[in-house]
Amino acid sequence: MVLTFIYRYQYFSEDDSSNSPLDSDNQKTQVLYGVENILNFTLNRFSLIKEKSDTCLDSSGPSVLVTTKPIWDSCKEFKKRGIRHRLITEITSQNIDYCKELMRHTDELRHLWHQRKFLS
């Protein structure tokens, strides 16, 4: 089994106030293969976040965040760094305990029925 993850993200230059979220030059999609590559990329992106993180996860996402120690430690550091962290996921009876743990360490956790994609 090969683990594949697709990241779609936007980046903005601090010195250019004309950047727009709709500007295709500021958007990037990257396909990653393999656990180590995904983990390294995720931790690198987390270290670059300065103000806020908005993330959509499918119903398995909360368990992945909470049980993957390096990612979970980085998520918990967001508050200490003053980063606003918001999550959207499908909350189910299988992931409710993970969602409760996420609520303790994020600014917002919202439910969306049948969320099937990971977006960050």
Sequence and secondary structure as in RCSB ss.txt:
>XXXX:A:sequence
MVLTFIYRYQYFSEDDSSNSPLDSDNQKTQVLYGVENILNFTLNRFSLIKEKSDTCLDSSGPSVLVTTKPIWDSC
KEFKKRGIRHRLITEITSQNIDYCKELMRHTDELRHLWHQRKFLS
>XXXX:A:secstr
   EEEEEEE   TT TT  TT GGGEEEEEEESHHHHHHHHHHHHHH  SEEEEEE TTHHHHHHHSHHHHHHH
HHHHHTT EEEEEE   TTTHHHHHHHHHHSSEEEE TT    B 
